[in-house]
Amino acid sequence: MARYAWTWKVKEECLEEYVKMHKNPWPEIMTEHSKAGIRNYSIFQNGNQFFYVFECDDADKAFKYLDQSKDCQRWNAITSKMVEGSFDFSTDVPVEYLEEVFYLK
């Protein structure tokens, strides 16, 4: 199991809607992420900067699964317009992961 993290900025004009969507995610999005093998996924907010962290055995496999999900495609069509530097699951590097420098078990 590995842990992954990255940050994004949400466009100021989209901030309220982005937070609203993530506080009330579609049930099918939650199911698809679980099926993809993503666990312990959290998103933290600092103004318009968001910090994402999750655990997964194989992030490449998980992203490939999510890329094929019609539900995730619908969700991403909405949310990807809200962030600066949106990602595409089908690319080699969909997000720029942060290096973990400390972890307390």
Buried (B, 14 or more C-beta within 10 A) or exposed (E): EEBBBBBBBBEEEBBEBBBEBBEEEEEBBEEBBEEBBBBEBEBEEEEBEBBBBBBBEEBEEBBBBBBEBEBBEEBBEEBEEBBEEEBEBEEEEBBEBEEEEEEEE
